[in-house]
Amino acid sequence: MTRLQTVLQSEQQYLIPFIMSGDPSLEATRELIHLLNEEGVAAIELGVPFSDPIADGPVIQAASERALRQNVTLQDVLTLGRQVRQEGCQVPLILFTYANPVFQYGLSRVVEDAVGCGFDGLIVPDLPYEESGELREWGQKAGLSVIPLVAPTSRQRIRQIVEEAQGFVYCVSSLGTTGMRQQFAGTVDTFLQTVRELSPVPTAVGFGISKREHVERFQKQADAVVVGSALVRKIEELSGALSDPVQRTEALEQIRAFVTALKTK
């Protein structure tokens, strides 16, 4: 059993925050990772900035653009993972990137380097299951969980996708891109129940989850809940203070309060 599965099956930790690496700076991201580790989250998704993040909504797209302007690369994010591990970070880390950077970097190399830098999982949202076989094989050999996404539109393929799942299954709560939502389709509960019944590994639900009420709702339907855009927006609001060494500590405490408010246990 992987560290990721062990944490999610413990039922003690269930929150998986997503942050964009390099927004507003790699140093700020490093401190955010340590903060989230201290808060006892289940895992952290570290986004790799990319010019065409088709699965992401406007908030995360804007964060990606800000990080790209600072020339943050996949290699930088891997190095960041190694750095926080050397500094004592224990929380599972998930690399969230896209197919283009992965193929340019090299499938075997990205898997080996991710493991070497302390990552536990890899999510590539624009890589279809049917085209992910080689990456999953490399991941299985190296001990890196290549985490599949399933959406309500995947209904006829759910069993096929989840039966070889590694780490956990990422359930997309609603159609479209990431982003904060006020309502979710009434069919999402049946969808999540189906995935959970079929999956041999824990399940997590994300896309649109932005506040405590959402976390409470979906915590009953999955083993983990992913919060992305709402946290990325909070970081954006505090970007000036996070970029200022004098104000950074206070800004980090505001983010800590935001994360604490999402917890339900």
SEDO-431823 format. One record per atom (N, C-alpha, C, CB): x, y, z. Coordinates in steps of 0.001 Angstrom, whole numbers, plus 524288, in hexadecimal, padded with zeros to 5 digits. Glycine has a CB too. Example, Ala and Ser with C-alpha at 12.3 -4.5 7.8 and 13.67 -1.06 7.14 Angstrom:
2
833867E9C681E78 8300C7EE6C81E78 833907F31C81E78 82C2C7EE8782356 832327F73681BA8 835667FBDC81BE4 832648001E81EBE 837047FDAA8165D 
This chain:
265
803507FB5280000 800008000080000 80370804DB80000 7FC4380009804CD 8022C808997FCB0 8055080D547FC4E 8042F8110A800D5 8044E8100F7F71B 807C7814B5801A7 806F2818AD805B2 801E781BA7804AD 80B9A81C7F805ED 800C081CB67FFBC 7FC0681F947FE4F 7F72A81C927FFEA 7FBEC820AC7F86F 7F6F5817807FEAB 7F26F8145A8001B 7F1FC813D4805FF 7F2C280EF87FD99 7F6668133D808A1 7F651812B380E54 7F3DF81777810E7 7FBDA811DC8106D 7F56881C1E80F1C 7F34E820F381150 7ED748215881055 7F61D825B780F01 7EBCE8205480B86 7E642820FE80A35 7E2CD81CEE80CD5 7E585820B780456 7E4DE8185280DD1 7E1BF8144981052 7E1B3814C48163D 7E3BD80EFF80ECC 7E4D6818688184B 7E4FC8192381DF1 7E01D81BD58200C 7E9BE81C4081F6C 7DD3881E8381C90 7D87F8216E81DEB 7D9A1825FC8219B 7D48481DCC82065 7DE8D8274082268 7DFF582BA7825BE 7E1198308682289 7E4AA82A4882919 7E2DC82FB881DC8 7E44B8341881A5F 7E1618337481535 7EA5F8345781977 7DEFD8378D8136A 7DB968370E80EE0 7DC0283BB780B29 7D5FE8366E810A4 7DEA183FE180CC6 7DEDB8449C80994 7E3BB8448680628 7DECE8498E80D0E 7E2F68453280103 7E7538457B7FD52 7E73684ADB7FAC2 7E703841027F91B 7EA9284E6F7FC69 7EAC58538C7F9E9 7EE1C853697F4F4 7ECE88579F7FDB7 7ECAB856A87F13A 7EFB3857797EC7C 7F20785CEE7ECAD 7EC48856B77E781 7F71985D617EB93 7F98E862847EB11 7FCE18628C7E61E 7FCF2863DA7EFFD 7FD5B867267E3C4 80081867AF7DF0C 80621868FB7E07F 7FE3986BED7DB6C 809AD865BC7DEF5 80F2E866937E02E 8112486B997DD9E 8127B861E07DE63 813AC86ED87E0CA 815DF873AC7DEAD 8123C8784C7DED6 81784872D27D940 80DA9877B37E11D 80A0287C0F7E194 8093E87D527E75D 804AB87AC07DEE8 80B28881B97E94D 80DAD885EA7E64A 81383885227E56F 80CD688B057E8FD 815E98813C7E817 81B73880237E770 81C6987A9C7E959 81EEC8842C7EA72 820C1878497E7B9 8220F8730E7E98F 823228730F7EF70 826CF870F07E697 8255B877417F16D 8265D877937F70A 8213E877AE7FA1B 829A687C727F84E 81D6E87AA87F82A 8185887ACF7FAC2 815B7875717FA7C 814CE87F067F83E 8162B872CC7F601 813EF86D977F581 8166F869D67F962 8149C86B8E7EFEE 81B8086A397FA0F 81E3D866E67FDD7 81BF2867A880350 8242C868237FDDD 81B1386C83804D1 818F386D8980A01 8134386BC880A6E 819668735480B4D 8106086C3780624 80AF686A5D80621 80AB686471806D3 8083986BF380108 80E4E861B380461 80E7585C02804F8 80F5785A9380AB3 812CF859998017E 8130E85D2680D33 8141A85BFC812B7 80F6585D5E81620 818FA85EFB8149B 80CCC8619F814E6 808178631C817D2 803E885EDA8175B 805EE86868815D0 8030085D0381298 7FF0085901811BB 80089853DE81451 7FE1B8582880BDC 80589852B98144C 8077384E1781705 8064384E8181CDC 80D6284D628161E 8072E8531081F1A 80612853F5824A3 8003F85374825CA 808068595B8264E 7FCFB854E8821FE 7F754854B1822BA 7F52384F248223D 7F4AC8583A81ECD 7F87A84B73820E7 7F6CD84608820C6 7F33F844A181C47 7F42B844C4825A7 7F42184700817BE 7F0FD8459481333 7F2648401A81167 7F1C88498680EBA 7EEF583DB680E5C 7EFDC8385F80C92 7F430838188088C 7EAE68361A80A52 7F46E83BED80518 7F85983C2F800F3 7F839841AF7FEBA 7F754837FB7FC95 7FC1F842F87FB96 7FC428480D7F8F7 7FD07847277F32A 800AB84B9D7FB37 7F9AC849767F000 7FA71849817EA58 7FDA984E557E8F9 7F5128497C7E756 8022E84D767E694 80585851C07E4EC 804F48526D7DF05 80B55850BE7E679 80275856A47DD6D 801AF857A97D7EE 806AE859667D548 7FD8585BB57D732 8078A8577C7D088 80BE4859367CD44 809B185D1E7C95D 80EA88547A7CA6C 80BA2861E87C946 8097A865BD7C5A0 80A0B863F97BFF2 80C2686B027C660 805D3864D67BCF2 805B0863207B77C 8028E867107B461 8034D85D8A7B6F1 8040F867E37AF8E 801B686C007AC58 7FC3186ADD7AA8E 8050186CEF7A7B3 7FA8D865EC7AA8B 7F552864967A8A6 7F2C78609A7AC46 7F5928626F7A303 7F1A7862257B123 7EF7B85E857B4FE 7E9A185DB57B432 7F082860867BA84 7E83585A477B098 7E2C5859E67AED5 7DF018580A7B30B 7E271856487AA42 7E0E8855677B71A 7DD638538F7BB3B 7DC5E857AE7BF5F 7DF9D84EBD7BDC7 7DF4685C017BF1E 7DEFA85FEB7C340 7DBB8864A17C1AC 7E465861AD7C4C1 7D8E7866BB7C57B 7D5D086B647C4B6 7D91D870487C513 7D17486B9C7C8A1 7D69A874DD7C4DA 7D979879D17C487 7DD0887AFD7C921 7D5B987E247C3FA 7DB978796E7CDDC 7DECA87AA07D26D 7E406877CA7D221 7DBE6879227D778 7E3E0872BF7D107 7E8BA86FBE7D0C4 7EBB8871027CBC8 7E794869DB7D10E 7E901872217C78E 7EBAE873D37C2C5 7EEDD878C07C3CE 7E7B3874CF7BE55 7EC8687C767C68B 7EF448815D7C7B7 7F3FF8805B7CB2D 7EB8F885497CA61 7F37987CCD7CEED 7F7E887B7B7D24A 7FC45878FE7CF1C 7F630877C87D6B5 7FAC6875AC7CB72 7FE9E873347C80D 801818773F7C4C6 7FBFD86F337C484 7FEA587B047C2C9 8010F87F287BFA4 804E0882637C2E7 7FCD7882BA7BD4A 8036E8837E7C7C3 806F5886827CB24 80C018837C7CC2B 8043D887DA7D05F 80B7D87E5F7CD00 8102187B337CE00 8138187AB67C915 80E89875C17CFF8 810FA87A4A7C493 813EC879EF7BFAC 8170A87EE37BEAA 8103C878E57BB16 814E8883557C04A 817C8888397BF87 81CCE8884A7C2C2 8145488CED7C0FB 81D04884F37C6B3 821C7884747C9D2 8251987FD27C802 82066883D87CF9E 8237E87D9E7C37F 8267C879607C10F 826CD874797C463 82BE887B377BFDB 822A3873667C761 8227B86EA77CA8C 82170869F87C6FC 81E3A86F107CEE7 8249F865F07C782 824568615D7C423 8230885C6F7C740 8297C860A47C139 8221D858367C46F 82147853257C6E3 825F8851A47CA38 8203D84EF27C2C0 82A9C852A17C83F 82F4F8516F7CB3D 82F76854847D05A 8342F8529A7C7FC 82DC98596F7D029 82DA685C9B7D4EB 82A0585A3B7D8FF 82BEA862307D3A5 825968583B7D737 821C8855FF7DADA 823DF850F37DD39 81C8C854FA7D814 8267184DD37DA0E 828DF849157DC1E 82CFF84A727E037 82B59845DE7D7A9 8303584E4E7DEFF 8343D850067E2B1 831D3852087E7B9 837A5854447E03E 82D63854B97E749 82AA0856A37EBDF 828E0852197EF4D 825EB859F67EA40 8270584DED7ECD0 825838494D7EFC7 82A0A847147F2D4 82356845307EC31 82E91846A97F052 8332C844B17F309 8349C848387F79E 837C98443D7EF41 8343184D527F6C3 835AC8510C7FAD8 83243850747FFB0 8354E856A07F8C8 82D10850397FEF0 829AA84FE68038B 82A3D84A9F8063F 823EE850CE80200 82B6B8468480354 82C6D8416F805D1 8314F841C58093C 82D1283D12801A2 835598443C8073E 83A26844CA80A44 8394B8481180F27 83E6B84738806EB 8355784B7180EF2 8342484ECD81362 8303884C5181720 8320E853FB81178 82EC6847698162B 82B8E84489819DC 825D4843F781884 82BEE8470281EDE 82425845C4813F7 81EA28454381270 81D3B83F84811AD 81D828486380D5D 8190F83DBB81434 8177B8383D81408 8127A8374C810EE 816C58363B8197C 80F8383B5380FC4 80A7C83A9B80D32 80B488387F807A7 8076A83FCB80D11 807E2834F4805D2 80845833298006B 807E0837B77FC94 8040182F257FF45 80B48837AB7F8AC 80B5883BBA7F4A9 809B28396C7EF71 810D083E3E7F43B 8064483C487ECC2 8044A83A907E7B0 805C183E987E396 7FE46839BB7E7D7 8085683CE27DF89 809D28404B7DB36 80534840AA7D778 80ED483E387D858 8034E8456B7D68E 7FED3846467D315 800D78492B7CE46 7FA4E849747D5E6 801068467C7C9E1 8031A848E37C52D 80002847017C06F 808FA847A27C48B 801D68485E7BBD1 7FF0C8470B7B6FC 802608438D7B386 7FD7D84C047B400 7FFCB841387AFAB 8026083D4D7AC69 8070883F8E7A974 7FE8083AFD7A891 8068B8444A7A774 80AC2846807A450 80FE2846D17A760 8093A84BE97A25C 80FF6849357AC11 814D8849487AF16 816D5843D67B073 8141284C5D7B40D 81347840347B182 814DC83AE77B2F2 8179B838397AE6D 8101F837AF7B4AB 815568388E7A9C7 817B3836017A547 81CC3838B47A3AB 813E2835ED7A0B6 81CF783DDA7A43A 821D3840937A2FF 8262B83F0B7A6CC 820F98467F7A31D 824D583E6D7ABAC 828A583CFC7AFB1 82A538374F7AF16 8265F83DE27B52A 82699833FF7AD59 8279282E637ACD8 824AD82B5B7B100 82D6482D3A7AD2B 821A38276F7AF70 81E538249F7B321 82177822157B788 81B318207E7B046 8255181EF57B612 8285781C457BA29 82B518202C7BD80 82C2B818527B7B9 82D57824357BB0F 8307A828057BDF2 82D2382B137C1CA 8333182BC57BA2E 8286882CBE7C028 8252882FD07C3B1 8238782C837C862 8204E831ED7C0D0 82274827807C771 820F5824107CBBF 82590823457CF79 81F0581EC07C9A4 82A16822067CD54 82EAF8211C7D09B 8303D825FE7D3A6 8334081F477CD42 8301A82A837D10B 8319A82F577D3AE 82D9F830DD7D7D8 83234833C07CFB7 8289482FF47D6AF 82490831357DA8B 8254B82DF57DF7B 81F168304D7D842 8263E828EE7DEC8 82728825887E34F 82C11827417E637 827A881FBF7E197 830308286A7E341 8350F82A177E5AA 8349582F2A7E8AA 8392982AA57E19B 830D08326A7E71D 83002837747E9BC 82BDF8372D7EDFD 82E7B83B937E5C8 829CC8327F7EEFB 82639831D97F35E 82076832357F221 8276C835B67F747 81F01832047ED24 819798322C7EBC8 8171282CC17EC45 818B88344C7E638 8121682CB97EDB3 80F3D827D57EE6D 80B74826B27E9F4 80C48827FB7F389 809B782ABD7E744 805CE829FD7E332 8068882DB97DEAE 8006C82A9E7E56B 803F382C7A7DA5F 8042482F997D59D 7FEB882FCB7D343 8082582D5A7D1A7 7FCE2834847D205 7F7E18353A7CF57 7F8E88380F7CA35 7F3E4838597D2D1 7F702835BC7C5F3 7F77A8381B7C0C3 7F1F1838547BE80 7FB5E834E37BD11 7EF1983C987BF75 7E97A83CAE7BE43 7E81283C437B87F 7E732841897C054 7EB9E83DAA7B4FF 7EA5483D6B7AF72 7EC818388D7ACC6 7EC5B8423A7ACB8 7EE39834BA7AFD9 7F01482FCC7ADA4 7EBCB82BB07AE4B 7F54982DFD7B051 7E91D82A357AA0B 7E4DD8266C7AA75 7E6C4821317AC8F 7E247825A67A52B 7E34F81E797AF27 7E4AB819607B156 7E6F4815CE7AD2C 7DFE1816D27B3D0 7E49B815D37A894 7E64D812557A46A 7EBDC813717A29A 7E29F812BD79FDA 7EDD3818187A3BD 7F319819867A20F 7F6F4819D47A6A0 7F2F781EBA79F39 7F541818207AB35 7F87D818B27AFE7 7FB3E813B37B18E 7F53181A967B453 7FAAB80F8C7AE7E 7FCBF80A7E7B018 8029080A7E7B13D 7FBA5806977AC00 805AB80CCA7ADC7 80B5080CCA7AE94 80CCD80FE37B377 80E1780F0D7A9C7 80A43814617B43C 80B6C817887B8DA 809F1814997BDCD 8088881CC97B89C 80587811EC7BDBE 803E380EF37C256 807AB80A7E7C380 7FE5F80CCC7C18D 809AA808167BF66 80D75803DD7C027 8127B805E47C2AA 80EB48013B7BAEA 8146580A537C0BE 8191380CA17C314 8180A80E137C8C6 81AD78117E7BFF5 81362810437C9C1 81208811C37CF18 811DD80D197D2BA 80CD38148A7CF2F 80F8D808DC7D0E9 80F24804367D42F 8148A802007D56C 80BC48000F7D17F 81807802027D1A2 81D4B800027D282 8204D803557D670 820447FFC77CD60 81F7F8087B7D621 8229880C107D95A 8201680D5B7DE97 82388811077D669 81B1C80C147DF42 8186A80D5F7E421 815F5812BC7E41F 81C1E80CFE7E895 814A3814AE7DF7C 811F2819B87DEFD 80C5D818B17DD25 814E481D777DB18 8089081A757E023 803188198A7DEBC 8016981D367DA58 7FF8781A437E38A 7FFFB81B087D5E3 7FDD581E1E7D197 7F7EB81E237D25D 7FF7281BD37CC03 7F5EB8228E7D417 7F08B822E97D608 7ECBF824187D197 7F01F827237DA49 7E8CF820C17D0C5 7E517821AA7CC85 7E0BC825657CE18 7E2C281C897CABB 7DE9F8281C7CA3F 7DA0482B627CB02 7D559828B57C886 7DAD6830EC7C8AB 7D0FB828DA7CB3C 7CC118270E7C8F6 7C80682B5A7C997 7CA2D821E27CB90 7C4F982C207C596 7C0F0830367C58E 7BB9E82DB17C4D1 7C1FC8344F7C12D 7B7658309A7C5DF 7B22E82E6E7C4F8 7B17282C677BF6D 7AE18832827C61D 7B42F82EB47BBB3 7B3CA82CEB7B647 7B6C8827DF7B559 7B5C88311A7B29C 7B9CA826207B946 7BCDB8214A7B8C2 7B9B381C807BA57 7C1D18219D7BC15 7B4A681D297BB3F 7B17E819157BDB5 7B248813AB7BB55 7ABD681A877BD5D 7B27F8133C7B62C 7B30180E277B3B2 7B88680BF47B43D 7B18980E887ADFA 7BC4280F2C7B5EB 7C1B280D817B62A 7C3C980D5F7BBB8 7C5088110F7B2E4 7C07880E7F7BF90 7C25480EF27C4F4 7C51F80A037C6B4 7BDCA8101C7C8A0 7C2B38057C7C5E8 7C5098009C7C7C6 7CA6F7FFC77C55E 7C1777FBF27C67E 7CAD8800B97C04A 7CFD3800057BD94 7D403803B47BFB2 7CF1F800E57B7B9 7D27F808997C0A0 7D64680C7B7C26F 7D82480B5B7C7F3 7D3E9811E77C231 7D48C809DC7CB6C 7D5FD8096C7D0F3 7D873804357D25B 7D14680A447D44B 7D7A1800237CF3C 7D96E7FAFB7D0EE 7DF657FAA47D159 7D7777F6D77CD2C 7E22C7FDFA7CE84 7E7DF7FE087CEDF 7E9D8803137D16C 7EA4A7FD667C96D 7E676805BB7D445 7E7D880AC57D695 7EC2880A387DA9D 7E31480D467D911 7EF5380E427DAE2 7F39F80E837DEA7 7F2CC813417E228 7F90A80ECE7DBD3 7F405812C77E726 7F394817367EABC 7EE02818547EC53 7F5E381C027E84D 7EB3181B007E8FA 7E59A81BE27E9B6 7E33781D3B7E472 7E48E820507EDC9 7DE1481D337E44A 7DB3E81EC37DF9A 7D9418244D7E06F 7D6A381AE97DE5F 7DA76827BE7DCC8 7D8C382D387DD19 7D38F82DAF7DA3D 7DCF98310C7DAAF 7CF7182EA77DD2F 7CA3382F337DAF4 7C913834F17D9D4 7C60282CE87DEB2 7C7CA836267D507 7C68283B767D373 7C0C783C707D4B9 7C7A583C5C7CD83 7BFB9840287D819 7BA72840EA7DA29 7B695842F47D624 7BA9D844997DEAC 7B890845C27D23C 7B5168482F7CE77 7B7F6848F87C958 7B2F884D687D08B 7B4E8849BA7C542 7B73584A6B7C01A 7B9C984FC17BFA5 7B30F849C17BBDA 7BD7F8503A7BC26 7C01C855357BB48 7C564855567BDF1 7BCBF859AE7BD3A 7C76A85A0D7BEA5 7CC9385ABC7C0EB 7CC3885B7C7C6D1 7CF5A85F617BE68 7D0BD85BC87C953 7D0DC85CE97CEE7 7CEB4862627CFE5 7D67D85C687D112 7CD10863477D4AA 7CAFA8686A7D5F5 7C706867F67DA53 7C87E86AFB7D12A 7C5E386C4E7DCD3 7C24586C527E140 7BCA786C2B7DF5A 7C327871257E4B2 7B97A868D47E1C4 7B408868347E049 7B090868BE7E518 7B324862E27DD99 7ABBD86A3F7E424 7A7F486AA37E866 7A492865CD7E8B9 7A48C86F707E7B7 7A3BF863307E44D 7A05C85E9B7E431 7A2EA85A417E10C 79AF985FFC7E1E2 7A14A8557D7E23A 7A33E850EB7DF79 79E9884DCA7DD76 7A6C884D857E316 79F6584AFF7D93D 79B2F847EE7D6EB 79929843E17DAC5 79D0E845437D1E7 79417842FD7DAA5 791C683F4B7DE40 7939D839B87DD6D 78C0283F807DDCC 795A7838977D8C7 797688334A7D795 79CE7832277D9A6 797448326A7D1BE 79F85836197DBD5 7A4F3835527DD70 7A569831517E1D2 7A75583A7A7DF2A 7A18C830FF7E541 7A1D782D557E99C 7A1C2827AD7E7AE 79D5282E487ED6C 79E58826977E3ED 79E1C821537E1B3 7A337820017DEF8 79981820D87DDDB 7A554823C27DC28 7AA528230D7D972 7AEA5821BF7DD52 7ABC0827FD7D654 7AF0B824C17E18F 7B32B823DD7E56A 7B27881E9C7E824 7B33B828477E974 7ADAB81D277E926 7ACA6818187EBA2 7AE61813A47E818 7A6D1817887ECFB 7AD3B814297E311 7AEC2810227DF4B 7B4A680F807DF1C 7ACAF811757D9DB 7B766813E07DED8 7BD20813A17DEA5 7BF45811227E393 7BF788191D7DDEB 7BD31812A97E7FF 7BF2A810A17ED00 7BE4A80AC47ED6D 7BC838136E7F19C 7B9E4808E57EB70 7B8B98034E7EBB1 7BC59800247E828 7B309802537EA2C 7BDE98027A7E3CA 7C11E7FFAA7DFFE 7C6F7800327E0F5 7BFE18018C7DA9C 7C88A804597E3AD 7CE1A805897E423 7D0DB8022B7E836 7CED280B387E57A 7D55F7FFEE7E6DE 7D8747FCFB7EAA2 7DBE28007B7EE0D 7DBD27F9107E7CF 7DC00805817ECDA 7DF298094B7EFD0 7DB9580DB37F1A6 7E3CC80B827EC68 7DD638110E7F529 7DA19815637F700 7D857818EF7F28E 7DD07818977FB0E 7D45681C027F38E 7D26481FBA7EFB2 7D2BA825447F1DE 7CCB681E687EE1F 7D389828EF7EE5B 7D39682E797EFC4 7D019831517EBEC 7D946830CA7EFBC 7CDB7835817EDA7 7CA4B8388B7EA43 7CC3E83E247EA0C 7C48D838557EC31 7CC3B8406D7E55F 7CE02845BE7E4B1 7CB1E8487E7E055 7D3C2845D37E3A3 7CCBE84D397DF1A 7CA4F850C07DB4E 7C59B8537A7DDD5 7C89984DB37D64C 7C642858697DF02 7C1EF85B9B7E0E2 7C14F85BE07E6BA 7BD1B859AD7DEAA 7C446858F17E9A9 7C3A8858CC7EF55 7C6B685D5C7F1B2 7C590853727F1A1 7C3EF860D77F445 7C66C865BF7F5CC 7C56B867787FB66 7C4AC869E87F242 7C207864C07FE47 7C0E08667D80395 7BF88861DB80712 7BC6086A7180391 7BF468630180C20 7BE8385EE381005 7B99F85BA380EE9 7BE288614781577 7B55E85E3880D4F 7B08285B6380C41 7B13D85760807EB 7AC2685F3680AC8 7B461858CB803EF 7B575855107FFB9 7B8AA85077801C4 7B85C857C67FB30 7BC94851AA804FD 7BFDE84D8C80727 7BC8A849CD80A62 7C44F84FE580A84 7B91F84BEC80DA6 7B5B5848A5810E0 7B2348453480D7E 7B25A84C0E8147E 7B03C8477280943 7ACC48447D805CB 7AF9883FE48034E 7AA8C8480B8018A 7B42D840EA80118 7B6CE83CEA7FE08 7BA338394A80147 7BA0E83F6C7F9F0 7BB6583AD780602 7BE72837738096A 7BB8A8325980A79 7BFB283A3E80E92 7B66A8328B80A3E 7B34082DDF80B20 7B33B82A4080666 7ADB182F6780C7D 7B4DC82C5D801DA 7B4788296D7FCFE 7B9C18278A7FAFA 7B1E082CBB7F8E5 7BE058294A7FD65 7C339827DA7FB8D 7C703827CB8002C 7C52482BB27F73D 7CB9A825A37FF48 7CF87825528036F 7D29082A618040E 7D349820E38025A 7D27E82DAB80004 7D555832A18003A 7D283836AA7FCEB 7DB0C831F47FE59 7D38383B9B7FE2A 7D11383FF97FB68 7D55F843B47F9AB 7CCF7842D77FEEE 7D55E845107F4A7 7D95F8487E7F273 7D74E84E157F22C 7DB11846937ECF4 7DA48851BC7F43A 7D8ED857487F3E9 7DD5585A037F0F3 7D819859C47F989 7DC0185C5A7EC7F 7DFF585ECF7E942 7DF23864937E85E 7E02F85C2B7E434 7DB56865EB7E51E 7DAAE86B607E374 7D9E886F1C7E7FB 7D61C86BD07DFCC 7D6F286D867EBED 7D5F38710A7F05D 7DB038724D7F33B 7D1FB86E957F42C 7DE5A86E707F3EA 7E35786F547F68B 7E706872847F315 7E5E386A177F806 7E719871477EE09 7EA70874307EA6C 7E8CF879EF7EA3B 7EA34871C37E4E7 7E3B787AEE7EA70 7E1DD8805C7EA86 7E38A883137EF8F 7DBDD880907E9F6 7E34F8805C7F3F3 7E502882AE7F8EA 7EACB8840F7F89E 7E3FA87EE47FD8B 7EDE3880A37F650 7F374881B17F5A9 7F43B886707F223 7F64A87CDF7F360 7F118886CC7EE05 7F17088B557EA82 7F044890627ED72 7EDA388AB87E5DE 7EC3E8904A7F0BB 7EACD894EF7F3BB 7EF48896B97F74A 7E5E5893D57F700 7F253893027F91D 7F689894387FCC9 7FBE5894237FA27 7F6758905C80151 7FBFB8942F7F4FA 800EA893827F225 804DF897C27F378 7FFEB8937A7EC4B 8030589C927F40B 806A08A0CC7F556 8094B89FE17FA87 803C88A5F77F570 8064089E6D7FE79 8086E89D6E803A8 80BDE8988E803AF 8040B89CD9807A7 80A4C8948E800AE 80D7088FCA80071 812B7890BE7FDD2 80A7988B867FD87 812E6894A47FA7F 817C6895EA7F7C5 81B4E899777FAF7 816958987C7F295 8194889B5C7FF51 81C3789EF0802B0 81DEF89C018079C 818DA8A3DA80423 8230889B4680859 824DE8985B80CF1 822DF89A898121C 82ABB8984D80D08 821EB89F9A81254 820148A20981725 81A6D8A08F81847 8209F8A7F7816D0 817368A04581427 8119D89F3C814CF 810308997781426 80E8B8A276810F1 813DC8964881276 8128F890EA810FD 8105488DBF8157A 8174F88E3780EE6 8128488E5381A17 810B088B3481E8B 80AE988C3581F9D 813EF88C6F82375 8095A8912381F8E 803DD8926D82079 8006B8903E81C21 803258985E820E4 8023A8909481746 7FF3288E85812E1 7FE8A8889D81353 801D688FEB80DAD 802A6885EA814DF 802598804081591 7FE7087ECB819C5 807B087E0A816ED 7FE2B881E181DE4 7FA5E880C782207 7F4C8881878201C 7FB6188447826C1 7F3FC8853381C98 7EECF885E081A44 7ED5B88126816F4 7EEA088ADD816F1 7F11787F1081432 7F01787A638111C 7EF30875B7814AE 7F4A88794E80D5C 7F2118757281902 7F12F8714381CC9 7EB908716E81ECE 7F514871B38215D 7E9B08762082002 7E454876BD821EC 7E0628750481DC8 7E34E87C7582381 7E18A87637818D7 7DE15874A48148F 7DDCC86EAD81436 7E000876F880F4E 7E24786C258148E 7E26B8667081431 7DFBB863F4818EF 7E81F8647F813C2 7E0C68661681D7F 7DE598640F82249 7D86D86459821FA 7E0488671982711 7D6748689081FA7 7D0C98694581F36 7CE3A8653F81B9F 7CF9886EB881D3C 7D15A862CF81838 7CF3685ECF814B1 7CE808599581760 7D2BB85E2080FFD 7D136858C681BB1 7D12A853AC81E38 7CC0D852BD82113 7D5B98533182200 7CA9284DC882147 7C59C84C70823C7 7C64F848D08286D 7C1FE849ED81FDB 7CB1F8474A82992 7CBFE843D982E17 7CF668469A8320E 7CE8A83E9F82C69 
